[in-house]
Amino acid sequence: MQPLVRSLDLSALFHDISNTYGVVVLILNQIIEGDYGYTLEEIRPLLMAALEANNRVVRLMESKSLFQGIDLATVTKFDMLAFLQRKHLEFSPIAQHNSLRLHYETSLSYKHGTEVQADIVNIERMLCNLLTNAIKYTNRGDIFLRLFNQGDDLVVEIEDTGVGISPENLSNIFMPFWRSPHHSVSLTGMGLGLYIALCIAHAHGLKMTANSVLGKGTKFTIIFPYTDEGMYGLNGTICPKSERLQDALFI
């Protein structure tokens, strides 16, 4: 692995583990402070969220390099509807801690169901980075996590009512280590979350778009294509190393 790529890979791993560790600490502090009550039934959702975040750290530690392409060992079929429900459960306490409301909006039915074939560890990384980013850049209001059909395809959408991004900066947001020079939010971080998300989308052949209005909020859209093999996501032609991901290294 080239030195620059290895450096980016280690930085990306540190970024995601640090964010996830922060989730666990925040949830445990909420339990200790009694923010949700003291009985087992009252705190059970928080315990489940903390366990989900802890398991995510383990999965990250066991994952292969982000820039080596699709990890065939973790490619699996999973229900995106249930998967996003778990992410909603995990991130709701974080949103509430920041005086925000996280909504999960679904459709009454889906044209081809909601089963997706993908590298589940990296899809989780992608979506968690987008949710973390939405919470980080929203001072007040709401965050929306949506799952719906667009034609035959399955679409995941994350929209916030945050600070938004100016038109001249929108094309820069996926650059590694890039931070907006003009925002009203005091932040810490590495500026890698959106870069990681886009690399994972590229590796899976997904279309990711960002739309934003400064002062109004930002919306990220990820499209899982319905393949000729009758499934969402990756088909049987995937290979361990994706040129599309390599193309994303120097966006």
Backbone as CSV, one residue per row, in Angstrom:
resi,resn,N_x,N_y,N_z,CA_x,CA_y,CA_z,C_x,C_y,C_z
1,MET,0.843,-1.198,0.000,0.000,0.000,0.000,0.878,1.247,0.000
2,GLN,0.583,2.229,-0.845,1.361,3.443,-0.927,1.284,4.201,0.393
3,PRO,2.379,4.919,0.769,2.408,5.621,2.057,1.236,6.572,2.259
4,LEU,0.866,7.352,1.226,-0.235,8.296,1.370,-1.556,7.574,1.594
5,VAL,-1.763,6.496,0.840,-2.999,5.733,0.986,-3.065,5.097,2.366
6,ARG,-1.937,4.552,2.832,-1.906,3.942,4.164,-2.190,4.988,5.239
7,SER,-1.616,6.177,5.083,-1.856,7.248,6.044,-3.330,7.631,6.079
8,LEU,-3.939,7.741,4.907,-5.363,8.052,4.838,-6.202,6.945,5.465
9,ASP,-5.811,5.700,5.219,-6.561,4.568,5.738,-6.533,4.553,7.262
10,LEU,-5.350,4.773,7.850,-5.229,4.792,9.307,-5.981,5.975,9.898
11,SER,-5.907,7.115,9.223,-6.640,8.292,9.694,-8.142,8.041,9.656
12,ALA,-8.607,7.383,8.588,-10.033,7.078,8.458,-10.492,6.121,9.555
13,LEU,-9.677,5.096,9.842,-10.022,4.138,10.885,-10.060,4.821,12.246
14,PHE,-9.054,5.649,12.541,-9.018,6.383,13.810,-10.234,7.298,13.922
15,HIS,-10.582,7.954,12.831,-11.737,8.854,12.794,-13.018,8.115,13.171
16,ASP,-13.249,6.961,12.551,-14.498,6.239,12.780,-14.553,5.601,14.159
17,ILE,-13.427,5.061,14.626,-13.402,4.464,15.964,-13.600,5.537,17.027
18,SER,-12.961,6.693,16.860,-13.116,7.789,17.822,-14.565,8.249,17.899
19,ASN,-15.203,8.403,16.741,-16.605,8.820,16.724,-17.501,7.802,17.419
20,THR,-17.249,6.522,17.153,-18.089,5.475,17.735,-17.859,5.367,19.235
21,TYR,-16.614,5.496,19.665,-16.310,5.491,21.103,-17.035,6.644,21.790
22,GLY,-17.074,7.793,21.125,-17.787,8.938,21.680,-19.266,8.662,21.857
23,VAL,-19.852,7.894,20.941,-21.259,7.511,21.051,-21.484,6.679,22.306
24,VAL,-20.623,5.691,22.533,-20.756,4.813,23.698,-20.658,5.623,24.984
25,VAL,-19.660,6.505,25.072,-19.461,7.321,26.275,-20.675,8.204,26.533
26,LEU,-21.189,8.830,25.481,-22.342,9.720,25.638,-23.556,8.950,26.155
27,ILE,-23.818,7.788,25.571,-24.979,7.000,25.990,-24.830,6.536,27.433
28,LEU,-23.642,6.070,27.805,-23.422,5.623,29.183,-23.598,6.771,30.166
29,ASN,-23.142,7.959,29.805,-23.332,9.126,30.674,-24.812,9.457,30.827
30,GLN,-25.578,9.309,29.744,-27.015,9.556,29.828,-27.686,8.558,30.764
31,ILE,-27.230,7.314,30.728,-27.776,6.296,31.633,-27.442,6.641,33.075
32,ILE,-26.185,7.019,33.333,-25.742,7.358,34.688,-26.514,8.549,35.239
33,GLU,-26.760,9.542,34.381,-27.468,10.749,34.816,-28.976,10.529,34.944
34,GLY,-29.459,9.386,34.505,-30.885,9.102,34.598,-31.733,9.886,33.624
35,ASP,-31.156,10.252,32.490,-31.884,11.071,31.515,-33.126,10.375,30.973
36,TYR,-33.112,9.052,30.963,-34.236,8.301,30.412,-34.952,7.473,31.481
37,GLY,-34.573,7.656,32.739,-35.158,6.883,33.818,-34.135,5.941,34.436
38,TYR,-34.611,5.090,35.346,-33.687,4.232,36.088,-34.051,2.749,36.029
39,THR,-35.255,2.428,35.605,-35.624,1.021,35.530,-35.033,0.398,34.270
40,LEU,-34.943,-0.925,34.291,-34.370,-1.631,33.148,-35.171,-1.359,31.878
41,GLU,-36.480,-1.351,31.993,-37.309,-1.119,30.810,-37.095,0.280,30.246
42,GLU,-36.855,1.248,31.128,-36.647,2.623,30.677,-35.314,2.800,29.962
43,ILE,-34.287,2.123,30.472,-32.950,2.327,29.898,-32.572,1.257,28.876
44,ARG,-33.448,0.271,28.682,-33.134,-0.799,27.733,-32.788,-0.266,26.337
45,PRO,-33.553,0.702,25.780,-33.184,1.215,24.451,-31.781,1.813,24.417
46,LEU,-31.372,2.479,25.497,-30.026,3.052,25.535,-28.967,1.969,25.632
47,LEU,-29.247,0.930,26.430,-28.298,-0.174,26.531,-28.126,-0.859,25.179
48,MET,-29.220,-1.018,24.458,-29.146,-1.628,23.126,-28.357,-0.739,22.171
49,ALA,-28.547,0.580,22.280,-27.805,1.508,21.425,-26.317,1.476,21.743
50,ALA,-25.980,1.407,23.043,-24.574,1.342,23.444,-23.939,0.042,22.966
51,LEU,-24.679,-1.063,23.062,-24.170,-2.353,22.591,-23.948,-2.322,21.088
52,GLU,-24.875,-1.719,20.351,-24.740,-1.605,18.895,-23.488,-0.813,18.533
53,ALA,-23.253,0.297,19.239,-22.070,1.113,18.967,-20.792,0.371,19.337
54,ASN,-20.811,-0.351,20.466,-19.637,-1.118,20.872,-19.314,-2.205,19.848
55,ASN,-20.332,-2.889,19.363,-20.116,-3.921,18.347,-19.562,-3.321,17.061
56,ARG,-19.949,-2.072,16.788,-19.438,-1.400,15.589,-17.931,-1.166,15.704
57,VAL,-17.451,-0.830,16.903,-16.010,-0.668,17.110,-15.287,-1.974,16.808
58,VAL,-15.839,-3.086,17.297,-15.229,-4.397,17.052,-15.186,-4.689,15.556
59,ARG,-16.273,-4.410,14.863,-16.317,-4.664,13.420,-15.307,-3.791,12.677
60,LEU,-15.149,-2.561,13.123,-14.172,-1.674,12.490,-12.754,-2.194,12.685
61,MET,-12.449,-2.669,13.889,-11.109,-3.179,14.180,-10.798,-4.422,13.354
62,GLU,-11.822,-5.194,13.046,-11.620,-6.437,12.297,-11.686,-6.233,10.787
63,SER,-12.077,-5.049,10.346,-12.254,-4.814,8.915,-10.920,-4.638,8.217
64,LYS,-10.915,-4.885,6.913,-9.706,-4.698,6.117,-9.583,-3.232,5.738
65,SER,-8.488,-2.901,5.070,-8.245,-1.526,4.653,-9.419,-0.974,3.856
66,LEU,-9.790,0.252,4.159,-10.866,0.921,3.434,-10.560,1.019,1.952
67,PHE,-9.285,1.149,1.607,-8.886,1.408,0.232,-8.438,0.159,-0.521
68,GLN,-8.729,-1.017,0.032,-8.448,-2.259,-0.679,-9.684,-2.789,-1.396
69,GLY,-10.733,-2.010,-1.397,-11.933,-2.388,-2.123,-12.912,-3.178,-1.276
70,ILE,-13.825,-3.862,-1.933,-14.880,-4.602,-1.254,-14.288,-5.783,-0.492
71,ASP,-14.693,-5.928,0.769,-14.270,-7.070,1.572,-15.291,-8.188,1.370
72,LEU,-14.902,-9.191,0.582,-15.829,-10.280,0.266,-16.298,-11.014,1.510
73,ALA,-15.473,-10.996,2.571,-15.832,-11.713,3.794,-17.025,-11.076,4.500
74,THR,-17.253,-9.789,4.257,-18.357,-9.111,4.936,-19.481,-8.718,3.977
75,VAL,-19.407,-9.193,2.727,-20.525,-8.987,1.800,-21.642,-9.956,2.179
76,THR,-22.800,-9.421,2.405,-23.920,-10.248,2.834,-25.223,-9.600,2.393
77,LYS,-26.294,-10.354,2.470,-27.622,-9.801,2.234,-28.231,-9.409,3.579
78,PHE,-28.774,-8.213,3.654,-29.387,-7.762,4.899,-30.565,-6.853,4.587
79,ASP,-31.445,-6.726,5.556,-32.652,-5.917,5.398,-32.332,-4.463,5.738
80,MET,-32.323,-3.597,4.734,-31.985,-2.199,4.954,-33.007,-1.513,5.861
81,LEU,-34.259,-1.906,5.793,-35.297,-1.314,6.630,-34.988,-1.534,8.108
82,ALA,-34.653,-2.773,8.478,-34.322,-3.091,9.867,-32.971,-2.499,10.260
83,PHE,-32.024,-2.506,9.325,-30.693,-1.953,9.580,-30.789,-0.468,9.944
84,LEU,-31.569,0.290,9.189,-31.719,1.717,9.474,-32.491,1.950,10.766
85,GLN,-33.382,1.036,11.111,-34.087,1.143,12.389,-33.096,1.063,13.543
86,ARG,-32.105,0.184,13.434,-31.079,0.079,14.477,-30.233,1.348,14.536
87,LYS,-29.923,1.913,13.375,-29.147,3.159,13.359,-29.958,4.307,13.968
88,HIS,-31.259,4.313,13.714,-32.125,5.327,14.322,-32.112,5.195,15.840
89,LEU,-32.191,3.964,16.322,-32.145,3.713,17.763,-30.815,4.163,18.352
90,GLU,-29.726,3.886,17.647,-28.392,4.222,18.144,-28.151,5.728,18.177
91,PHE,-28.606,6.439,17.153,-28.283,7.857,17.042,-29.323,8.781,17.669
92,SER,-30.490,8.265,18.032,-31.506,9.112,18.658,-31.035,9.739,19.969
93,PRO,-30.356,8.980,20.865,-29.859,9.619,22.086,-28.842,10.728,21.813
94,ILE,-28.047,10.567,20.763,-27.061,11.592,20.421,-27.772,12.843,19.924
95,ALA,-28.774,12.644,19.082,-29.556,13.783,18.600,-30.235,14.493,19.762
96,GLN,-30.829,13.729,20.666,-31.517,14.331,21.807,-30.540,15.094,22.690
97,HIS,-29.338,14.557,22.858,-28.305,15.239,23.649,-27.984,16.609,23.064
98,ASN,-28.123,16.735,21.747,-27.856,17.997,21.056,-29.132,18.800,20.793
99,SER,-30.202,18.447,21.531,-31.495,19.137,21.420,-32.064,19.059,20.006
100,LEU,-31.858,17.924,19.363,-32.361,17.689,18.012,-33.337,16.514,18.021
101,ARG,-34.110,16.403,16.991,-35.025,15.279,16.812,-34.616,14.501,15.567
102,LEU,-34.411,13.203,15.743,-34.060,12.330,14.622,-35.287,11.515,14.230
103,HIS,-35.731,11.677,13.003,-36.922,10.989,12.508,-36.516,9.882,11.530
104,TYR,-37.256,8.779,11.570,-37.045,7.700,10.607,-38.320,7.549,9.798
105,GLU,-38.258,7.905,8.515,-39.426,7.890,7.648,-39.307,6.764,6.626
106,THR,-40.331,5.926,6.578,-40.332,4.781,5.668,-41.596,4.799,4.813
107,SER,-41.611,3.963,3.798,-42.776,3.835,2.924,-43.667,2.698,3.402
108,LEU,-44.925,2.725,2.984,-45.845,1.653,3.351,-45.453,0.341,2.688
109,SER,-44.882,0.420,1.490,-44.441,-0.781,0.781,-43.266,-0.416,-0.118
110,TYR,-42.537,-1.455,-0.547,-41.371,-1.266,-1.405,-41.489,-2.192,-2.611
111,LYS,-41.142,-1.665,-3.765,-41.381,-2.352,-5.033,-40.719,-3.720,-5.084
112,HIS,-39.469,-3.801,-4.620,-38.726,-5.063,-4.659,-38.232,-5.455,-3.267
113,GLY,-38.951,-5.059,-2.234,-38.512,-5.339,-0.879,-37.396,-4.401,-0.455
114,THR,-36.717,-4.725,0.639,-35.652,-3.857,1.160,-34.365,-4.627,1.449
115,GLU,-34.226,-5.812,0.846,-33.001,-6.587,1.041,-31.898,-6.047,0.137
116,VAL,-30.725,-5.835,0.727,-29.568,-5.279,0.023,-28.402,-6.245,0.136
117,GLN,-27.620,-6.375,-0.932,-26.375,-7.140,-0.874,-25.209,-6.163,-0.914
118,ALA,-24.389,-6.174,0.146,-23.305,-5.198,0.239,-22.325,-5.612,1.324
119,ASP,-21.205,-4.897,1.380,-20.243,-5.020,2.474,-20.851,-4.279,3.655
120,ILE,-21.481,-5.013,4.556,-22.295,-4.399,5.595,-21.474,-3.540,6.550
121,VAL,-20.218,-3.915,6.797,-19.373,-3.128,7.699,-19.131,-1.737,7.128
122,ASN,-18.817,-1.678,5.837,-18.536,-0.376,5.236,-19.801,0.424,4.940
123,ILE,-20.901,-0.239,4.632,-22.164,0.490,4.486,-22.522,1.143,5.816
124,GLU,-22.278,0.441,6.902,-22.507,1.009,8.230,-21.606,2.216,8.463
125,ARG,-20.339,2.105,8.068,-19.415,3.241,8.197,-19.938,4.446,7.419
126,MET,-20.376,4.197,6.203,-20.866,5.275,5.347,-22.041,6.007,5.987
127,LEU,-23.051,5.253,6.410,-24.259,5.870,6.937,-24.025,6.513,8.297
128,CYS,-23.187,5.904,9.126,-22.898,6.494,10.436,-22.138,7.804,10.295
129,ASN,-21.248,7.891,9.322,-20.549,9.149,9.084,-21.514,10.232,8.626
130,LEU,-22.465,9.881,7.784,-23.437,10.866,7.315,-24.352,11.329,8.445
131,LEU,-24.773,10.405,9.310,-25.608,10.781,10.447,-24.835,11.639,11.441
132,THR,-23.584,11.256,11.705,-22.744,12.044,12.610,-22.560,13.451,12.077
133,ASN,-22.330,13.547,10.781,-22.128,14.846,10.151,-23.388,15.709,10.251
134,ALA,-24.543,15.093,10.038,-25.804,15.828,10.120,-26.030,16.391,11.521
135,ILE,-25.763,15.580,12.534,-25.926,16.034,13.916,-24.927,17.137,14.243
136,LYS,-23.700,16.966,13.788,-22.634,17.918,14.102,-22.920,19.307,13.538
137,TYR,-23.506,19.360,12.358,-23.703,20.640,11.679,-25.126,21.184,11.801
138,THR,-25.874,20.674,12.781,-27.228,21.165,13.009,-27.328,21.731,14.419
139,ASN,-27.596,23.029,14.523,-27.710,23.682,15.826,-29.042,23.387,16.495
140,ARG,-30.092,23.370,15.696,-31.427,23.122,16.236,-32.321,22.609,15.104
141,GLY,-33.380,21.947,15.522,-34.312,21.466,14.505,-34.351,19.956,14.394
142,ASP,-34.351,19.466,13.154,-34.632,18.058,12.910,-33.644,17.446,11.920
143,ILE,-33.500,16.132,12.053,-32.738,15.336,11.094,-33.656,14.210,10.629
144,PHE,-33.662,13.977,9.338,-34.560,12.982,8.762,-33.751,11.871,8.098
145,LEU,-34.043,10.641,8.511,-33.476,9.441,7.895,-34.613,8.774,7.140
146,ARG,-34.445,8.608,5.828,-35.543,8.112,5.006,-35.108,6.911,4.167
147,LEU,-36.071,6.041,3.892,-35.867,4.915,2.982,-37.075,4.842,2.058
148,PHE,-36.834,4.936,0.744,-37.940,4.932,-0.210,-37.455,4.448,-1.570
149,ASN,-38.395,4.199,-2.453,-38.083,3.800,-3.829,-38.025,5.012,-4.748
150,GLN,-37.108,4.936,-5.692,-37.052,5.891,-6.796,-37.005,5.051,-8.064
151,GLY,-38.151,4.883,-8.694,-38.232,3.910,-9.770,-38.032,2.518,-9.202
152,ASP,-37.120,1.751,-9.793,-36.803,0.419,-9.281,-35.769,0.453,-8.163
153,ASP,-35.070,1.561,-8.008,-33.954,1.636,-7.070,-34.418,1.926,-5.641
154,LEU,-33.543,1.596,-4.691,-33.792,1.847,-3.273,-32.933,3.031,-2.844
155,VAL,-33.545,3.993,-2.168,-32.858,5.240,-1.837,-32.830,5.453,-0.329
156,VAL,-31.642,5.767,0.185,-31.470,6.211,1.569,-31.177,7.703,1.525
157,GLU,-31.890,8.443,2.350,-31.732,9.895,2.357,-31.526,10.375,3.787
158,ILE,-30.564,11.269,3.976,-30.314,11.881,5.277,-30.346,13.389,5.083
159,GLU,-31.310,14.033,5.722,-31.498,15.473,5.553,-31.491,16.157,6.914
160,ASP,-30.835,17.305,6.989,-30.812,18.061,8.236,-31.307,19.483,8.014
161,THR,-31.548,20.178,9.110,-31.955,21.585,9.065,-30.830,22.452,9.615
162,GLY,-29.604,22.066,9.282,-28.426,22.704,9.852,-27.944,23.933,9.114
163,VAL,-26.633,24.182,9.244,-26.042,25.427,8.749,-25.983,25.488,7.231
164,GLY,-26.023,24.336,6.580,-25.965,24.318,5.123,-24.576,24.608,4.584
165,ILE,-24.454,24.531,3.278,-23.165,24.698,2.602,-23.362,25.668,1.441
166,SER,-22.452,26.593,1.289,-22.553,27.559,0.202,-22.291,26.877,-1.135
167,PRO,-22.848,27.388,-2.231,-22.650,26.765,-3.549,-21.182,26.625,-3.929
168,GLU,-20.355,27.608,-3.577,-18.942,27.549,-3.958,-18.165,26.503,-3.165
169,ASN,-18.704,26.081,-2.009,-18.020,25.077,-1.197,-18.591,23.675,-1.358
170,LEU,-19.750,23.558,-2.000,-20.409,22.252,-2.084,-19.549,21.216,-2.796
171,SER,-18.786,21.648,-3.790,-17.946,20.709,-4.540,-16.715,20.276,-3.754
172,ASN,-16.445,20.919,-2.611,-15.249,20.604,-1.820,-15.515,19.650,-0.664
173,ILE,-16.774,19.395,-0.354,-17.079,18.737,0.915,-16.582,17.299,1.000
174,PHE,-16.332,16.655,-0.141,-15.850,15.278,-0.120,-14.321,15.183,-0.156
175,MET,-13.641,16.304,-0.148,-12.178,16.293,-0.136,-11.676,15.870,1.240
176,PRO,-10.654,14.993,1.311,-10.130,14.593,2.623,-9.538,15.775,3.366
177,PHE,-9.876,15.871,4.662,-9.375,16.888,5.594,-9.907,18.291,5.299
178,TRP,-10.845,18.415,4.366,-11.383,19.748,4.068,-12.403,20.147,5.121
179,ARG,-12.323,21.378,5.586,-13.301,21.941,6.520,-13.791,23.270,5.979
180,SER,-15.056,23.534,6.135,-15.626,24.780,5.637,-15.019,25.967,6.367
181,PRO,-14.534,26.974,5.636,-13.953,28.150,6.286,-15.001,29.070,6.891
182,HIS,-16.260,28.842,6.554,-17.328,29.724,7.025,-18.479,28.881,7.569
183,HIS,-18.515,28.708,8.864,-19.683,28.075,9.475,-19.837,28.609,10.891
184,SER,-21.047,28.493,11.414,-21.363,29.059,12.725,-21.312,28.020,13.829
185,VAL,-20.756,26.854,13.531,-20.707,25.775,14.503,-19.270,25.572,14.960
186,SER,-19.068,25.530,16.289,-17.735,25.272,16.833,-17.518,23.769,16.859
187,LEU,-16.501,23.294,16.129,-16.342,21.860,15.914,-14.935,21.380,16.187
188,THR,-14.862,20.107,16.513,-13.592,19.398,16.476,-13.772,18.252,15.498
189,GLY,-12.695,17.771,14.936,-12.808,16.667,13.991,-11.697,16.724,12.968
190,MET,-11.692,15.728,12.100,-10.604,15.581,11.142,-10.992,15.963,9.724
191,GLY,-12.279,16.155,9.459,-12.695,16.462,8.098,-12.610,15.273,7.161
192,LEU,-12.888,14.074,7.690,-12.775,12.857,6.886,-14.095,12.130,6.669
193,GLY,-15.125,12.473,7.431,-16.359,11.697,7.406,-16.998,11.576,6.036
194,LEU,-17.138,12.691,5.328,-17.781,12.660,4.016,-16.895,11.997,2.976
195,TYR,-15.590,12.157,3.123,-14.644,11.495,2.214,-14.754,9.978,2.341
196,ILE,-14.809,9.496,3.587,-14.965,8.062,3.831,-16.273,7.566,3.218
197,ALA,-17.344,8.316,3.446,-18.655,7.921,2.923,-18.645,7.814,1.405
198,LEU,-18.026,8.786,0.738,-17.999,8.759,-0.725,-17.146,7.610,-1.249
199,CYS,-16.016,7.327,-0.609,-15.170,6.206,-1.029,-15.939,4.888,-0.970
200,ILE,-16.717,4.715,0.091,-17.494,3.485,0.237,-18.594,3.414,-0.817
201,ALA,-19.241,4.540,-1.078,-20.266,4.578,-2.126,-19.662,4.222,-3.480
202,HIS,-18.490,4.781,-3.794,-17.804,4.478,-5.053,-17.497,2.987,-5.156
203,ALA,-17.015,2.400,-4.070,-16.635,0.988,-4.095,-17.824,0.087,-4.400
204,HIS,-19.011,0.517,-3.976,-20.219,-0.277,-4.192,-20.958,0.104,-5.472
205,GLY,-20.438,1.074,-6.196,-21.125,1.514,-7.399,-22.413,2.258,-7.106
206,LEU,-22.485,2.891,-5.928,-23.672,3.643,-5.542,-23.540,5.090,-5.989
207,LYS,-24.656,5.722,-6.223,-24.660,7.146,-6.546,-24.951,7.929,-5.274
208,MET,-24.024,8.823,-4.886,-24.229,9.675,-3.726,-24.238,11.129,-4.173
209,THR,-25.256,11.852,-3.791,-25.344,13.264,-4.142,-25.584,14.095,-2.894
210,ALA,-25.180,15.351,-2.956,-25.399,16.293,-1.861,-26.072,17.539,-2.413
211,ASN,-27.124,17.964,-1.746,-27.806,19.212,-2.079,-27.915,20.042,-0.810
212,SER,-27.664,21.336,-0.925,-27.646,22.161,0.275,-28.037,23.596,-0.034
213,VAL,-28.632,24.234,0.964,-28.926,25.664,0.914,-28.322,26.283,2.167
214,LEU,-27.451,27.247,1.995,-26.773,27.876,3.123,-27.799,28.451,4.100
215,GLY,-27.656,28.052,5.365,-28.570,28.518,6.395,-29.856,27.729,6.500
216,LYS,-30.071,26.776,5.601,-31.313,25.993,5.581,-31.095,24.515,5.883
217,GLY,-29.947,23.968,5.469,-29.694,22.559,5.709,-29.123,21.843,4.500
218,THR,-28.852,20.552,4.695,-28.192,19.741,3.669,-28.889,18.392,3.557
219,LYS,-28.914,17.865,2.346,-29.513,16.550,2.104,-28.547,15.681,1.318
220,PHE,-28.253,14.492,1.859,-27.432,13.500,1.172,-28.340,12.366,0.703
221,THR,-28.157,11.972,-0.540,-28.963,10.916,-1.140,-28.053,9.806,-1.642
222,ILE,-28.336,8.569,-1.238,-27.562,7.405,-1.678,-28.512,6.449,-2.383
223,ILE,-28.202,6.137,-3.629,-29.068,5.274,-4.436,-28.452,3.884,-4.565
224,PHE,-29.198,2.870,-4.118,-28.818,1.470,-4.290,-29.521,0.957,-5.542
225,PRO,-28.775,0.691,-6.613,-29.413,0.298,-7.874,-30.008,-1.102,-7.803
226,TYR,-31.107,-1.273,-8.500,-31.705,-2.601,-8.638,-31.029,-3.284,-9.817
227,THR,-30.307,-4.364,-9.564,-29.460,-4.979,-10.575,-30.235,-5.944,-11.463
228,ASP,-29.566,-6.361,-12.534,-30.159,-7.331,-13.459,-30.400,-8.677,-12.787
229,GLU,-29.692,-8.919,-11.676,-29.856,-10.177,-10.961,-31.012,-10.129,-9.968
230,GLY,-31.755,-9.031,-9.981,-32.937,-8.932,-9.135,-32.635,-8.643,-7.686
231,MET,-31.639,-7.786,-7.436,-31.311,-7.426,-6.063,-30.810,-5.988,-6.021
232,TYR,-30.818,-5.427,-4.832,-30.241,-4.107,-4.629,-28.777,-4.242,-4.240
233,GLY,-27.948,-3.325,-4.726,-26.553,-3.306,-4.320,-25.661,-4.075,-5.261
234,LEU,-24.712,-4.802,-4.688,-23.704,-5.510,-5.461,-24.288,-6.729,-6.143
235,ASN,-23.762,-7.031,-7.329,-24.188,-8.249,-8.013,-23.055,-9.270,-8.002
236,GLY,-23.207,-10.332,-8.735,-22.234,-11.419,-8.700,-20.923,-11.128,-9.396
237,THR,-20.764,-9.955,-9.999,-19.541,-9.640,-10.740,-18.532,-8.861,-9.909
238,ILE,-18.786,-8.666,-8.612,-17.880,-7.862,-7.795,-16.525,-8.539,-7.677
239,CYS,-15.511,-7.714,-7.489,-14.162,-8.226,-7.284,-13.574,-7.545,-6.057
240,PRO,-12.532,-8.151,-5.433,-12.019,-7.638,-4.168,-11.507,-6.208,-4.224
241,LYS,-11.013,-5.745,-5.351,-10.444,-4.405,-5.422,-11.191,-3.595,-6.465
242,SER,-11.754,-2.479,-6.052,-12.588,-1.697,-6.950,-11.835,-0.504,-7.502
243,GLU,-11.769,-0.407,-8.832,-11.139,0.754,-9.447,-11.916,2.022,-9.141
244,ARG,-13.231,1.873,-8.956,-14.034,3.048,-8.655,-13.601,3.664,-7.334
245,LEU,-13.252,2.824,-6.346,-12.792,3.346,-5.075,-11.441,4.011,-5.234
246,GLN,-10.555,3.417,-6.014,-9.256,4.033,-6.245,-9.414,5.394,-6.916
247,ASP,-10.409,5.517,-7.805,-10.667,6.802,-8.447,-11.067,7.857,-7.430
248,ALA,-11.644,7.422,-6.307,-12.121,8.374,-5.306,-11.005,8.894,-4.407
249,LEU,-9.817,8.308,-4.513,-8.736,8.691,-3.605,-8.317,10.138,-3.774
250,PHE,-8.388,10.650,-4.965,-7.943,12.016,-5.199,-9.027,12.790,-5.951
251,ILE,-10.177,12.878,-5.297,-11.335,13.536,-5.893,-11.040,15.025,-6.087
